[in-house]
Amino acid sequence: MNTLWIEQFVHIIAVVVWIGGLFFATVVLVPVLQAEIAQASTRIPLLHAILRRFFLWVGISGAVLLGSGYTMVPLFYGGFAALSAPVSIMVVLGTIMVMLALHVYFAPLKRLRRAVRDQDWKAGARALGQVRLFSSVNLLLSLVVILMGVWGVLGTPW
């Protein structure tokens, strides 16, 4: 088995963990919890606990993605100057996605943690709104990143 195959496999597993979790949390879990649990004092701490665990996996996935991606470029693809346009776009947008996730972790999620500690449900709801906004942006960016990855590997569909 060659090293590039292993690197790509690990890279794709990290994408599936992060983006699959992001899709589930953003599109399924949060809207259902908001509809089904009216009490902010119950819903917001629950979402905080879920997001803490989720962001552990986002952090692991982001580190794996950056590590594997930035390792593959010079070792297997001839460096950044040799990358095709779609793969270059994938690298740039993927890096932006990791930076957005870091922002969420160190800003809105930190505010959410403080709001739960202080039982300030309005501040908690605002922080959750920010988490959801940035997560939605990352989810949209992930569609472009995945498209660029497929385009870069398989070529255009036309």
Kinemage of the C-alpha trace (Angstrom):
@kinemage 1
@onewidth
@group {chain A} dominant
@subgroup {mainchain}
@vectorlist {calphas} color= white
{ca met a 1} P 0.000 0.000 0.000
{ca asn a 2} L 1.463 3.365 -0.922
{ca thr a 3} L 1.742 6.352 1.386
{ca leu a 4} L -0.375 8.674 -0.774
{ca trp a 5} L -3.291 6.239 -0.546
{ca ile a 6} L -3.036 6.219 3.265
{ca glu a 7} L -2.763 10.032 3.427
{ca gln a 8} L -5.823 10.481 1.227
{ca phe a 9} L -7.812 7.887 3.173
{ca val a 10} L -7.040 9.598 6.501
{ca his a 11} L -7.810 12.980 4.933
{ca ile a 12} L -11.211 11.809 3.689
{ca ile a 13} L -12.100 10.163 7.028
{ca ala a 14} L -11.388 13.492 8.759
{ca val a 15} L -13.634 15.274 6.221
{ca val a 16} L -16.451 12.788 6.839
{ca val a 17} L -16.192 13.147 10.626
{ca trp a 18} L -16.149 16.946 10.567
{ca ile a 19} L -18.569 17.731 7.745
{ca gly a 20} L -20.925 14.861 8.547
{ca gly a 21} L -21.089 16.037 12.147
{ca leu a 22} L -21.488 19.638 11.032
{ca phe a 23} L -24.370 18.716 8.739
{ca phe a 24} L -26.085 16.649 11.424
{ca ala a 25} L -25.686 19.302 14.117
{ca thr a 26} L -26.638 22.279 11.939
{ca val a 27} L -29.437 20.807 9.856
{ca val a 28} L -30.927 18.151 12.150
{ca leu a 29} L -29.988 18.339 15.837
{ca val a 30} L -30.165 22.049 16.654
{ca pro a 31} L -33.484 22.727 14.867
{ca val a 32} L -35.093 19.674 16.519
{ca leu a 33} L -33.862 20.657 19.978
{ca gln a 34} L -35.084 24.219 19.460
{ca ala a 35} L -38.512 22.951 18.418
{ca glu a 36} L -38.851 20.242 21.061
{ca ile a 37} L -37.258 21.781 24.165
{ca ala a 38} L -38.881 25.112 24.927
{ca gln a 39} L -37.026 25.729 28.192
{ca ala a 40} L -33.815 27.620 27.432
{ca ser a 41} L -32.479 26.537 30.832
{ca thr a 42} L -32.597 22.927 29.599
{ca arg a 43} L -31.860 23.351 25.878
{ca ile a 44} L -28.861 25.695 26.075
{ca pro a 45} L -26.783 23.631 28.566
{ca leu a 46} L -27.590 20.505 26.539
{ca leu a 47} L -26.400 22.144 23.319
{ca his a 48} L -23.309 23.409 25.111
{ca ala a 49} L -22.448 19.869 26.240
{ca ile a 50} L -23.029 18.518 22.723
{ca leu a 51} L -20.948 21.261 21.114
{ca arg a 52} L -18.062 20.755 23.560
{ca arg a 53} L -17.846 17.105 22.524
{ca phe a 54} L -18.358 17.945 18.848
{ca phe a 55} L -15.602 20.566 18.846
{ca leu a 56} L -13.191 18.043 20.320
{ca trp a 57} L -13.723 16.025 17.124
{ca val a 58} L -13.649 19.149 14.949
{ca gly a 59} L -10.275 19.986 16.469
{ca ile a 60} L -8.919 16.507 15.821
{ca ser a 61} L -10.337 16.487 12.291
{ca gly a 62} L -9.032 19.980 11.521
{ca ala a 63} L -5.547 19.050 12.707
{ca val a 64} L -5.603 15.839 10.656
{ca leu a 65} L -6.882 17.701 7.583
{ca leu a 66} L -4.246 20.418 7.782
{ca gly a 67} L -1.510 17.917 8.594
{ca ser a 68} L -2.388 15.462 5.846
{ca gly a 69} L -3.261 18.125 3.275
{ca tyr a 70} L -0.175 20.236 3.781
{ca thr a 71} L 1.962 17.060 3.824
{ca met a 72} L 0.524 15.696 0.575
{ca val a 73} L 1.104 18.899 -1.408
{ca pro a 74} L 4.920 18.891 -1.406
{ca leu a 75} L 5.397 15.128 -1.127
{ca phe a 76} L 2.992 13.929 -3.800
{ca tyr a 77} L 1.818 16.880 -5.875
{ca gly a 78} L 5.047 18.782 -6.545
{ca gly a 79} L 4.450 21.732 -4.211
{ca phe a 80} L 1.909 24.519 -4.110
{ca ala a 81} L 2.983 26.048 -7.429
{ca ala a 82} L 2.198 22.771 -9.209
{ca leu a 83} L -1.357 22.451 -7.881
{ca ser a 84} L -4.284 22.734 -10.255
{ca ala a 85} L -6.684 25.633 -9.726
{ca pro a 86} L -9.395 23.456 -8.112
{ca val a 87} L -6.948 21.872 -5.665
{ca ser a 88} L -5.492 25.301 -4.822
{ca ile a 89} L -9.015 26.568 -4.100
{ca met a 90} L -9.638 23.479 -1.946
{ca val a 91} L -6.486 24.156 0.078
{ca val a 92} L -7.294 27.846 0.623
{ca leu a 93} L -10.972 27.324 1.505
{ca gly a 94} L -10.175 24.302 3.691
{ca thr a 95} L -7.691 26.411 5.635
{ca ile a 96} L -10.298 29.175 6.003
{ca met a 97} L -12.770 26.573 7.300
{ca val a 98} L -10.313 25.490 10.004
{ca met a 99} L -9.768 29.146 10.931
{ca leu a 100} L -13.541 29.687 11.178
{ca ala a 101} L -13.847 26.620 13.404
{ca leu a 102} L -11.082 27.996 15.627
{ca his a 103} L -12.928 31.309 15.790
{ca val a 104} L -16.117 29.533 16.851
{ca tyr a 105} L -14.246 27.593 19.519
{ca phe a 106} L -12.446 30.609 20.962
{ca ala a 107} L -15.239 33.206 20.659
{ca pro a 108} L -18.927 32.169 20.494
{ca leu a 109} L -18.371 28.803 22.188
{ca lys a 110} L -16.432 30.524 24.974
{ca arg a 111} L -19.303 33.008 25.373
{ca leu a 112} L -21.738 30.086 25.446
{ca arg a 113} L -19.692 28.393 28.177
{ca arg a 114} L -19.764 31.625 30.217
{ca ala a 115} L -23.519 32.055 29.643
{ca val a 116} L -24.246 28.517 30.819
{ca arg a 117} L -22.061 29.027 33.880
{ca asp a 118} L -23.886 32.296 34.681
{ca gln a 119} L -27.288 30.892 33.651
{ca asp a 120} L -27.690 33.829 31.265
{ca trp a 121} L -29.986 32.225 28.708
{ca lys a 122} L -30.266 35.305 26.477
{ca ala a 123} L -26.490 35.482 26.123
{ca gly a 124} L -26.456 31.720 25.583
{ca ala a 125} L -29.023 32.000 22.796
{ca arg a 126} L -26.975 34.786 21.136
{ca ala a 127} L -23.813 32.694 21.355
{ca leu a 128} L -25.624 29.671 19.911
{ca gly a 129} L -26.876 31.846 17.061
{ca gln a 130} L -23.297 32.834 16.284
{ca val a 131} L -22.157 29.207 16.435
{ca arg a 132} L -24.943 28.254 14.055
{ca leu a 133} L -24.145 31.139 11.670
{ca phe a 134} L -20.448 30.271 11.407
{ca ser a 135} L -21.259 26.561 11.212
{ca ser a 136} L -23.654 27.248 8.346
{ca val a 137} L -20.952 29.241 6.548
{ca asn a 138} L -18.530 26.366 7.065
{ca leu a 139} L -21.107 23.896 5.792
{ca leu a 140} L -21.578 25.939 2.614
{ca leu a 141} L -17.816 26.291 2.179
{ca ser a 142} L -17.479 22.524 2.588
{ca leu a 143} L -19.648 21.985 -0.496
{ca val a 144} L -17.258 24.095 -2.560
{ca val a 145} L -14.206 22.441 -0.995
{ca ile a 146} L -15.524 18.947 -1.735
{ca leu a 147} L -16.481 19.963 -5.269
{ca met a 148} L -12.987 21.358 -5.846
{ca gly a 149} L -11.433 18.178 -4.470
{ca val a 150} L -13.483 15.989 -6.787
{ca trp a 151} L -12.878 18.326 -9.725
{ca gly a 152} L -9.160 18.392 -8.970
{ca val a 153} L -8.916 14.589 -8.866
{ca leu a 154} L -11.430 13.525 -11.516
{ca gly a 155} L -11.572 16.598 -13.733
{ca thr a 156} L -14.619 18.597 -14.726
{ca pro a 157} L -17.892 16.790 -15.443
{ca trp a 158} L -18.127 18.382 -18.911
